[in-house]
């Protein structure tokens, strides 16, 4: 969803003044937050400009729900809505996908392409093979392969350091 489209939708929602807060919350979740969350794991390593633009959309959506001014602090509003900031959303999604892959609940197109180094029979048994690192299958383009390894290994490290019982989706 383009940022301009999101702001137009928010302006239209804001123009309807008779809606109660729970109805505004349902509308914003359905029309804005769902679009921001769609494929957000692909946004790993995104530029600061894109991060700021998506975060401004979420901030504006929170302000619409609580009918606050632009000069008011946004952190308490996001906390009350239980919304994560954009980079935290991306990291959380990557952690959930990695957890699913490692525990066999991910779709086959993801689970078949990610596994622990120790589970790979083609690798030599070095000391590093016992470390909790991930290996992804060959990707045709070198740049994509490097990025995929970096993103997934980062997500795996974060899943190892966080309480996985909180990650039920």
N, CA, C and O of each residue as an XYZ file, in Angstrom:
676
protein
N       0.845     -1.171      0.000
C       0.000      0.000      0.000
C       0.890      1.232      0.000
O       1.809      1.349      0.810
N       0.614      2.122     -0.890
C       1.382      3.353     -0.948
C       0.988      4.251      0.213
O      -0.150      4.216      0.680
N       1.924      5.045      0.670
C       1.697      5.913      1.818
C       0.612      6.931      1.507
O      -0.189      7.263      2.380
N       0.573      7.427      0.291
C      -0.435      8.404     -0.094
C      -1.838      7.809      0.012
O      -2.756      8.465      0.504
N      -2.001      6.591     -0.439
C      -3.306      5.925     -0.369
C      -3.723      5.758      1.086
O      -4.891      5.951      1.423
N      -2.771      5.399      1.952
C      -3.078      5.218      3.370
C      -3.525      6.532      4.013
O      -4.455      6.540      4.819
N      -2.878      7.628      3.667
C      -3.280      8.908      4.248
C      -4.649      9.339      3.752
O      -5.415      9.946      4.501
N      -4.967      9.036      2.504
C      -6.301      9.357      1.985
C      -7.358      8.550      2.724
O      -8.408      9.083      3.085
N      -7.088      7.274      2.951
C      -8.031      6.431      3.683
C      -8.202      6.950      5.103
O      -9.323      6.998      5.611
N      -7.106      7.338      5.751
C      -7.204      7.868      7.112
C      -7.990      9.168      7.166
O      -8.744      9.399      8.111
N      -7.821     10.012      6.169
C      -8.600     11.265      6.133
C     -10.092     10.984      6.002
O     -10.916     11.657      6.622
N     -10.431      9.991      5.195
C     -11.851      9.652      5.039
C     -12.422      9.059      6.317
O     -13.563      9.344      6.683
N     -11.633      8.235      6.994
C     -12.098      7.678      8.266
C     -12.249      8.782      9.298
O     -13.215      8.788     10.061
N     -11.305      9.719      9.332
C     -11.353     10.821     10.296
C     -12.549     11.734     10.047
O     -13.068     12.344     10.981
N     -12.988     11.832      8.790
C     -14.101     12.729      8.476
C     -15.429     12.231      9.041
O     -16.357     13.015      9.235
N     -15.520     10.920      9.306
C     -16.736     10.373      9.913
C     -16.575     10.515     11.421
O     -15.832      9.755     12.042
N     -17.260     11.474     12.003
C     -17.033     11.812     13.409
C     -17.952     11.071     14.378
O     -17.768     11.179     15.590
N     -18.912     10.340     13.892
C     -19.870      9.712     14.792
C     -19.482      8.289     15.175
O     -20.210      7.644     15.930
N     -18.372      7.790     14.683
C     -17.970      6.414     14.976
C     -17.368      6.307     16.376
O     -16.559      7.148     16.768
N     -17.755      5.286     17.125
C     -17.102      5.072     18.424
C     -15.677      4.538     18.223
O     -15.300      4.139     17.121
N     -14.903      4.539     19.298
C     -13.489      4.166     19.212
C     -13.300      2.731     18.723
O     -12.399      2.471     17.926
N     -14.136      1.788     19.188
C     -13.953      0.405     18.766
C     -14.216      0.242     17.269
O     -13.584     -0.594     16.624
N     -15.136      1.025     16.710
C     -15.390      0.958     15.270
C     -14.216      1.552     14.486
O     -13.839      1.043     13.431
N     -13.646      2.637     15.020
C     -12.454      3.206     14.381
C     -11.297      2.207     14.402
O     -10.550      2.075     13.433
N     -11.169      1.513     15.522
C     -10.101      0.525     15.640
C     -10.272     -0.599     14.621
O      -9.300     -1.030     14.002
N     -11.492     -1.067     14.449
C     -11.757     -2.128     13.477
C     -11.465     -1.647     12.062
O     -10.857     -2.370     11.273
N     -11.892     -0.440     11.739
C     -11.648      0.110     10.399
C     -10.154      0.281     10.118
O      -9.666     -0.084      9.049
N      -9.447      0.833     11.083
C      -8.012      1.075     10.879
C      -7.258     -0.239     10.768
O      -6.361     -0.371      9.935
N      -7.609     -1.208     11.596
C      -6.946     -2.510     11.489
C      -7.215     -3.166     10.140
O      -6.318     -3.761      9.543
N      -8.435     -3.057      9.669
C      -8.795     -3.712      8.416
C      -8.195     -3.016      7.197
O      -7.767     -3.676      6.251
N      -8.164     -1.697      7.218
C      -7.751     -0.966      6.018
C      -6.296     -0.515      6.017
O      -5.714     -0.339      4.946
N      -5.699     -0.326      7.178
C      -4.348      0.228      7.231
C      -3.342     -0.787      7.767
O      -2.379     -1.133      7.083
N      -3.565     -1.259      8.984
C      -2.569     -2.107      9.644
C      -2.387     -3.418      8.896
O      -1.269     -3.922      8.797
N      -3.454     -3.969      8.376
C      -3.353     -5.210      7.615
C      -2.455     -5.028      6.399
O      -1.689     -5.927      6.053
N      -2.545     -3.880      5.754
C      -1.707     -3.616      4.576
C      -0.245     -3.399      4.966
O       0.658     -3.789      4.226
N      -0.009     -2.783      6.116
C       1.366     -2.573      6.568
C       1.998     -3.911      6.950
O       3.184     -4.131      6.705
N       1.210     -4.802      7.548
C       1.737     -6.094      7.982
C       1.917     -7.088      6.847
O       2.650     -8.063      7.007
N       1.280     -6.877      5.720
C       1.335     -7.830      4.626
C       2.757     -7.916      4.079
O       3.303     -6.914      3.618
N       3.348     -9.081      4.124
C       4.706     -9.344      3.625
C       5.751     -8.416      4.226
O       6.714     -8.046      3.555
N       5.567     -8.037      5.488
C       6.531     -7.120      6.073
C       7.868     -7.782      6.380
O       8.839     -7.084      6.672
N       7.945     -9.105      6.321
C       9.244     -9.750      6.520
C      10.191     -9.452      5.353
O      11.408     -9.576      5.492
N       9.643     -9.066      4.226
C      10.486     -8.695      3.087
C      11.131     -7.327      3.270
O      12.005     -6.936      2.496
N      10.697     -6.604      4.298
C      11.231     -5.273      4.543
C      12.466     -5.288      5.427
O      12.919     -4.227      5.856
N      13.026     -6.457      5.712
C      14.241     -6.530      6.522
C      15.366     -5.815      5.797
O      15.585     -6.025      4.604
N      16.067     -4.979      6.522
C      17.139     -4.209      5.922
C      16.638     -3.047      5.081
O      17.335     -2.587      4.176
N      15.434     -2.569      5.374
C      14.861     -1.488      4.583
C      15.563     -0.167      4.875
O      16.249     -0.021      5.887
N      15.382      0.773      3.987
C      16.006      2.076      4.162
C      15.297      2.860      5.263
O      14.151      2.573      5.608
N      15.986      3.837      5.799
C      15.423      4.657      6.862
C      14.233      5.464      6.342
O      13.280      5.705      7.083
N      14.277      5.877      5.090
C      13.169      6.639      4.514
C      11.890      5.820      4.466
O      10.821      6.313      4.827
N      11.993      4.576      4.023
C      10.819      3.717      3.972
C      10.302      3.429      5.376
O       9.094      3.412      5.613
N      11.222      3.205      6.298
C      10.842      2.981      7.695
C      10.057      4.172      8.237
O       9.011      4.002      8.863
N      10.564      5.369      7.995
C       9.896      6.572      8.502
C       8.522      6.770      7.862
O       7.579      7.186      8.534
N       8.411      6.480      6.595
C       7.118      6.656      5.917
C       6.079      5.674      6.449
O       4.938      6.058      6.702
N       6.465      4.403      6.620
C       5.523      3.432      7.167
C       5.179      3.733      8.617
O       4.035      3.558      9.037
N       6.168      4.188      9.385
C       5.900      4.532     10.778
C       4.967      5.736     10.875
O       4.139      5.804     11.784
N       5.092      6.674      9.957
C       4.191      7.829      9.984
C       2.755      7.424      9.681
O       1.818      8.032     10.198
N       2.575      6.408      8.852
C       1.227      5.897      8.579
C       0.634      5.279      9.843
O      -0.523      5.530     10.180
N       1.434      4.469     10.539
C       0.937      3.862     11.778
C       0.666      4.918     12.844
O      -0.315      4.817     13.581
N       1.524      5.925     12.930
C       1.300      7.005     13.891
C       0.010      7.756     13.589
O      -0.762      8.064     14.497
N      -0.219      8.046     12.323
C      -1.450      8.745     11.941
C      -2.682      7.892     12.235
O      -3.722      8.412     12.640
N      -2.562      6.581     12.029
C      -3.682      5.692     12.328
C      -3.984      5.684     13.826
O      -5.148      5.690     14.227
N      -2.947      5.671     14.641
C      -3.156      5.724     16.092
C      -3.790      7.047     16.508
O      -4.640      7.077     17.398
N      -3.384      8.126     15.875
C      -3.975      9.433     16.197
C      -5.441      9.516     15.787
O      -6.238     10.181     16.450
N      -5.797      8.842     14.694
C      -7.191      8.816     14.265
C      -8.039      8.058     15.286
O      -9.147      8.480     15.616
N      -7.520      6.954     15.776
C      -8.283      6.145     16.731
C      -8.511      6.903     18.028
O      -9.616      6.883     18.570
N      -7.472      7.578     18.536
C      -7.582      8.273     19.814
C      -7.963      9.744     19.677
O      -8.086     10.443     20.683
N      -8.149     10.222     18.455
C      -8.474     11.626     18.155
C      -7.558     12.595     18.910
O      -8.022     13.465     19.647
N      -6.265     12.424     18.712
C      -5.287     13.313     19.329
C      -4.659     14.195     18.263
O      -4.810     13.960     17.064
N      -3.960     15.203     18.725
C      -3.285     16.125     17.812
C      -1.932     15.564     17.382
O      -1.411     14.622     17.978
N      -1.394     16.154     16.359
C      -0.099     15.723     15.828
C       1.033     16.025     16.807
O       2.069     15.360     16.771
N       0.855     17.004     17.667
C       1.908     17.383     18.615
C       1.932     16.512     19.859
O       2.881     16.599     20.638
N       0.929     15.680     20.074
C       0.902     14.796     21.239
C       1.881     13.642     21.042
O       2.190     13.256     19.915
N       2.359     13.102     22.159
C       3.294     11.982     22.090
C       2.590     10.739     21.540
O       1.431     10.472     21.858
N       3.307      9.995     20.717
C       2.710      8.833     20.060
C       2.984      7.532     20.809
O       2.211      6.583     20.683
N       4.065      7.466     21.584
C       4.435      6.222     22.265
C       3.342      5.679     23.183
O       3.074      4.478     23.143
N       2.701      6.505     24.006
C       1.622      5.957     24.844
C       0.449      5.416     24.022
O      -0.192      4.442     24.417
N       0.174      6.043     22.890
C      -0.923      5.568     22.045
C      -0.606      4.207     21.453
O      -1.452      3.313     21.449
N       0.619      4.048     20.951
C       1.023      2.760     20.388
C       1.045      1.676     21.464
O       0.703      0.523     21.202
N       1.448      2.054     22.668
C       1.469      1.092     23.769
C       0.054      0.668     24.143
O      -0.187     -0.511     24.401
N      -0.882      1.609     24.177
C      -2.274      1.279     24.499
C      -2.906      0.382     23.443
O      -3.749     -0.456     23.764
N      -2.507      0.550     22.188
C      -3.032     -0.281     21.109
C      -2.294     -1.618     20.992
O      -2.721     -2.491     20.236
N      -1.205     -1.787     21.725
C      -0.351     -2.977     21.641
C       0.225     -3.133     20.234
O       0.280     -4.238     19.695
N       0.653     -2.016     19.649
C       1.254     -2.023     18.322
C       2.759     -1.883     18.467
O       3.249     -1.112     19.292
N       3.477     -2.632     17.661
C       4.926     -2.497     17.595
C       5.288     -1.456     16.550
O       4.513     -1.175     15.636
N       6.468     -0.893     16.697
C       6.973      0.002     15.655
C       7.359     -0.837     14.438
O       7.462     -2.060     14.531
N       7.570     -0.187     13.313
C       7.788     -0.897     12.047
C       8.994     -1.840     12.092
O       8.840     -2.998     11.703
N      10.187     -1.421     12.544
C      11.299     -2.379     12.556
C      11.046     -3.544     13.519
O      11.472     -4.670     13.259
N      10.359     -3.273     14.622
C      10.039     -4.347     15.566
C       9.026     -5.316     14.962
O       9.082     -6.516     15.230
N       8.107     -4.811     14.154
C       7.149     -5.679     13.467
C       7.872     -6.626     12.507
O       7.558     -7.814     12.428
N       8.837     -6.081     11.788
C       9.596     -6.890     10.824
C      10.395     -7.962     11.563
O      10.395     -9.125     11.160
N      11.070     -7.579     12.637
C      11.848     -8.549     13.404
C      10.949     -9.628     14.000
O      11.303    -10.807     13.993
N       9.797     -9.232     14.512
C       8.878    -10.201     15.093
C       8.393    -11.193     14.031
O       8.323    -12.396     14.285
N       8.064    -10.692     12.858
C       7.596    -11.570     11.780
C       8.690    -12.554     11.370
O       8.404    -13.729     11.135
N       9.942    -12.088     11.280
C      11.053    -12.970     10.943
C      11.273    -14.021     12.024
O      11.554    -15.181     11.724
N      11.145    -13.616     13.265
C      11.303    -14.575     14.362
C      10.215    -15.640     14.316
O      10.493    -16.821     14.529
N       8.995    -15.238     14.043
C       7.887    -16.194     13.975
C       8.091    -17.154     12.802
O       7.893    -18.360     12.951
N       8.480    -16.638     11.655
C       8.717    -17.501     10.493
C       9.854    -18.486     10.747
O       9.766    -19.651     10.359
N      10.918    -18.025     11.393
C      12.034    -18.908     11.702
C      11.610    -19.976     12.696
O      11.967    -21.144     12.541
N      10.862    -19.594     13.702
C      10.364    -20.554     14.684
C       9.500    -21.611     14.008
O       9.628    -22.803     14.288
N       8.628    -21.168     13.123
C       7.771    -22.121     12.408
C       8.604    -23.082     11.568
O       8.319    -24.279     11.529
N       9.630    -22.566     10.895
C      10.480    -23.425     10.057
C      11.205    -24.472     10.887
O      11.308    -25.630     10.483
N      11.702    -24.069     12.034
C      12.474    -24.993     12.860
C      11.606    -26.021     13.569
O      12.091    -27.093     13.932
N      10.337    -25.711     13.770
C       9.452    -26.630     14.481
C       8.461    -27.330     13.560
O       7.548    -28.003     14.038
N       8.625    -27.184     12.260
C       7.841    -27.948     11.303
C       6.420    -27.483     11.084
O       5.609    -28.244     10.556
N       6.088    -26.272     11.466
C       4.728    -25.786     11.252
C       4.644    -24.762     10.127
O       3.567    -24.236      9.844
N       5.765    -24.477      9.491
C       5.780    -23.519      8.387
C       5.318    -24.207      7.108
O       5.375    -25.432      7.003
N       4.864    -23.424      6.140
C       4.531    -24.010      4.840
C       5.771    -24.656      4.220
O       6.895    -24.242      4.503
N       5.570    -25.667      3.377
C       6.721    -26.400      2.818
C       7.686    -25.528      2.016
O       8.890    -25.785      2.019
N       7.184    -24.510      1.335
C       8.085    -23.683      0.538
C       9.051    -22.890      1.416
O      10.095    -22.448      0.935
N       8.721    -22.703      2.689
C       9.657    -22.065      3.609
C      10.483    -23.100      4.365
O      11.702    -22.968      4.473
N       9.825    -24.123      4.885
C      10.499    -25.102      5.735
C      11.551    -25.896      4.966
O      12.556    -26.301      5.551
N      11.348    -26.125      3.689
C      12.309    -26.891      2.902
C      13.572    -26.103      2.592
O      14.582    -26.687      2.197
N      13.533    -24.806      2.764
C      14.668    -23.970      2.397
C      15.477    -23.476      3.588
O      16.423    -22.710      3.403
N      15.137    -23.886      4.790
C      15.838    -23.397      5.970
C      16.009    -24.541      6.960
O      15.042    -25.222      7.299
N      17.219    -24.749      7.417
C      17.468    -25.810      8.391
C      18.737    -25.488      9.158
O      19.511    -24.617      8.761
N      18.944    -26.194     10.257
C      20.126    -25.993     11.082
C      21.370    -26.520     10.379
O      21.289    -27.443      9.569
N      22.509    -25.936     10.689
C      23.772    -26.367     10.100
C      24.067    -27.816     10.475
O      24.581    -28.578      9.656
N      23.748    -28.195     11.701
C      24.038    -29.554     12.154
C      23.182    -30.598     11.437
O      23.540    -31.775     11.426
N      22.061    -30.194     10.840
C      21.193    -31.135     10.132
C      21.610    -31.341      8.677
O      21.041    -32.190      7.991
N      22.583    -30.586      8.202
C      23.028    -30.690      6.819
C      24.083    -31.795      6.695
O      25.180    -31.667      7.238
N      23.759    -32.863      5.991
C      24.686    -33.989      5.841
C      25.826    -33.691      4.881
O      26.862    -34.353      4.932
N      25.654    -32.709      4.010
C      26.680    -32.409      3.013
C      27.827    -31.577      3.563
O      28.872    -31.455      2.923
N      27.641    -31.013      4.725
C      28.706    -30.176      5.303
C      29.691    -31.036      6.069
O      29.347    -32.096      6.591
N      30.906    -30.565      6.121
C      31.892    -31.260      6.931
C      31.560    -31.047      8.400
O      30.950    -30.045      8.773
N      31.958    -31.980      9.209
C      31.693    -31.855     10.643
C      32.803    -31.052     11.301
O      33.767    -31.608     11.827
N      32.652    -29.768     11.262
C      33.590    -28.859     11.904
C      33.013    -28.423     13.244
O      31.873    -28.752     13.575
N      33.791    -27.694     13.998
C      33.273    -27.197     15.266
C      32.094    -26.253     15.032
O      31.173    -26.190     15.846
N      32.125    -25.530     13.935
C      31.042    -24.587     13.651
C      29.744    -25.302     13.282
O      28.677    -24.688     13.321
N      29.810    -26.571     12.928
C      28.598    -27.308     12.571
C      27.705    -27.541     13.778
O      26.502    -27.754     13.630
N      28.286    -27.503     14.975
C      27.490    -27.684     16.185
C      26.899    -26.386     16.704
O      26.120    -26.398     17.657
N      27.250    -25.290     16.103
C      26.702    -24.014     16.556
C      25.275    -23.848     16.033
O      24.925    -24.410     14.995
N      24.458    -23.086     16.740
C      23.058    -22.925     16.320
C      22.907    -21.910     15.192
O      22.298    -20.855     15.376
N      23.458    -22.227     14.035
C      23.316    -21.340     12.884
C      22.409    -22.002     11.857
O      22.194    -23.214     11.886
N      21.896    -21.207     10.975
C      20.964    -21.689      9.970
C      21.604    -21.698      8.596
O      22.486    -20.893      8.298
N      21.148    -22.616      7.771
C      21.593    -22.703      6.390
C      20.358    -22.610      5.518
O      19.339    -23.243      5.792
N      20.458    -21.826      4.483
C      19.362    -21.770      3.521
C      19.820    -22.453      2.245
O      21.014    -22.492      1.946
N      18.876    -22.985      1.504
C      19.203    -23.651      0.248
C      19.759    -22.656     -0.750
O      19.655    -21.442     -0.574
N      20.349    -23.194     -1.794
C      20.930    -22.328     -2.812
C      19.877    -21.464     -3.465
O      18.815    -21.927     -3.879
N      20.208    -20.208     -3.538
C      19.378    -19.261     -4.248
C      20.161    -18.866     -5.486
O      21.386    -18.749     -5.433
N      19.487    -18.663     -6.576
C      20.181    -18.468     -7.845
C      21.059    -17.226     -7.873
O      22.155    -17.251     -8.432
N      20.598    -16.178     -7.293
C      21.388    -14.954     -7.346
C      22.210    -14.816     -6.071
O      21.716    -15.048     -4.967
N      23.456    -14.440     -6.240
C      24.380    -14.338     -5.118
C      23.904    -13.300     -4.105
O      23.976    -13.545     -2.901
N      23.429    -12.165     -4.558
C      22.997    -11.094     -3.662
C      21.804    -11.531     -2.808
O      21.748    -11.244     -1.612
N      20.852    -12.230     -3.439
C      19.689    -12.709     -2.692
C      20.115    -13.738     -1.651
O      19.590    -13.746     -0.537
N      21.045    -14.588     -1.998
C      21.494    -15.619     -1.069
C      22.151    -14.978      0.147
O      21.894    -15.391      1.279
N      23.003    -13.966     -0.076
C      23.651    -13.295      1.044
C      22.632    -12.612      1.939
O      22.727    -12.689      3.163
N      21.660    -11.944      1.335
C      20.660    -11.237      2.124
C      19.781    -12.222      2.902
O      19.460    -11.988      4.067
N      19.398    -13.315      2.254
C      18.566    -14.307      2.916
C      19.289    -14.915      4.112
O      18.685    -15.089      5.171
N      20.558    -15.237      3.962
C      21.316    -15.793      5.081
C      21.421    -14.788      6.212
O      21.264    -15.149      7.379
N      21.686    -13.527      5.881
C      21.827    -12.512      6.908
C      20.524    -12.316      7.668
O      20.527    -12.246      8.897
N      19.426    -12.228      6.956
C      18.130    -11.984      7.585
C      17.710    -13.166      8.443
O      17.272    -12.981      9.578
N      17.837    -14.372      7.917
C      17.382    -15.541      8.656
C      18.282    -15.860      9.841
O      17.788    -16.293     10.883
N      19.588    -15.657      9.709
C      20.446    -15.908     10.855
C      20.193    -14.888     11.946
O      20.257    -15.217     13.131
N      19.910    -13.665     11.565
C      19.563    -12.627     12.531
C      18.263    -12.989     13.247
O      18.150    -12.823     14.462
N      17.306    -13.472     12.504
C      16.033    -13.856     13.107
C      16.207    -15.045     14.030
O      15.560    -15.114     15.075
N      17.076    -15.991     13.662
C      17.282    -17.160     14.506
C      17.946    -16.774     15.819
O      17.590    -17.297     16.875
N      18.900    -15.871     15.758
C      19.563    -15.410     16.977
C      18.546    -14.740     17.888
O      18.588    -14.923     19.105
N      17.644    -13.974     17.317
C      16.635    -13.298     18.131
C      15.646    -14.295     18.711
O      15.168    -14.082     19.826
N      15.320    -15.364     18.014
C      14.408    -16.353     18.578
C      15.079    -17.122     19.695
O      14.413    -17.536     20.644
N      16.384    -17.322     19.604
C      17.097    -18.022     20.667
C      17.167    -17.165     21.923
O      17.207    -17.702     23.030
N      17.183    -15.850     21.775
C      17.345    -14.980     22.935
C      16.009    -14.538     23.524
O      15.999    -13.916     24.586
N      14.914    -14.825     22.898
C      13.610    -14.397     23.404
C      12.842    -15.599     23.906
O      13.131    -16.737     23.538
N      11.873    -15.337     24.739
C      11.033    -16.413     25.237
C      10.083    -16.825     24.125
O       9.220    -16.047     23.720
N      10.240    -18.038     23.636
C       9.461    -18.488     22.487
C       8.004    -18.763     22.840
O       7.161    -18.859     21.948
N       7.702    -18.890     24.111
C       6.306    -19.123     24.469
C       5.457    -17.888     24.220
O       4.234    -17.992     24.120
N       6.087    -16.713     24.117
C       5.343    -15.492     23.837
C       5.047    -15.318     22.354
O       4.302    -14.412     21.980
N       5.615    -16.167     21.503
C       5.507    -15.974     20.063
C       4.387    -16.789     19.436
O       4.419    -17.019     18.227
N       3.432    -17.220     20.176
C       2.313    -17.946     19.580
C       1.470    -16.985     18.792
O       1.094    -15.920     19.281
N       1.175    -17.364     17.575
C       0.399    -16.487     16.698
C      -0.910    -17.160     16.359
O      -1.723    -16.596     15.627
